[in-house]
Structure formats: C-alpha cells, structure tokens
Amino acid sequence: MAGTKTDITLNNSASNNIQEADVTFGEYVLFNPPCSIGKGYGATYVDYPYLSGTNADVEWISKGTKFKKTVDFEKVMPKSKSGLLTFTICDDRVEVRFKPEKP
C-alpha cells in the first residue's frame, strides 16, 4: 500500500500467555522470530512496509496447542489509508480492526 503508513499490533486477549505468536502477509512475516505475549499485553510493529494482499495468517501456541486462523483484514481496512491495524487473539478466534490515522 504505497504512500500509507500502517502500524500493526498483535494483542493477547486469551485466558493465558501465548507463545510463538506471529502474523503472516503472503510471504512476509510480521515478527521474526515469533514472540511470546503475556495475557493482556500486545506487541507492535511500527510502519510495517510489507502489507500486501487481503488476508493474514495469525499463528500462536497456547498451552502446548498450535493455532492458526486466516483473517480478511480488507473488510475493516480501507485501501490507501494510514493507521493502526490490530489483530486480537482470543481463546478461539482472532478479531481484527483498523483505526485510521487522524489527518
């Protein structure tokens, strides 16, 4: 998304800490290596340069079980808009939302 600035946050709203959390956009991974996120905390990548496509794969490990959810972020994020894209990991799902940057 040329000309836009996208910050991406991965939040943990699950009932426990998560390990090896990451978001993949096509061939590009957000965190390398994946990160551990405590319950109620998040990790942010500022001005992510490789946002592409319309789907993202969110992966994490919770209590020894690996999870992977594919989410369509295009439904919440208008093209050519700068802002904060947030993926929130819950126990059984991933929620995604976008907050546009104020002019």
Phi, psi and omega in degrees: 000082185301140177082359179248158178240116181242120171264141183234130178241139174244110183257150176250104174251016178287172184279001178206175178295152177236154180237162177048044179279137179199162176233134180240130176248099184063242180266359184257129177259146182286307181246134178221103009280168176302161186242160171262139182228123179291155178304127179086003181245176180212171176228140185232140172248119183270132178056059181294123188270354189245027180290120181211162179074196181235348181243154175225143174261123178253125182234147177196164175242131178227123180051040177083357180255130179273134179239148174214124178234136174260128181237147178262100183277346180295335179295335182248347186244109178295146177296148176061030176243134174271152178162200183248119176259121185242128173251123180246118179275123174250178183302321186234010183199172174235129176257144180230140177211161182227132177244112181296148176290139179285139181294000000 
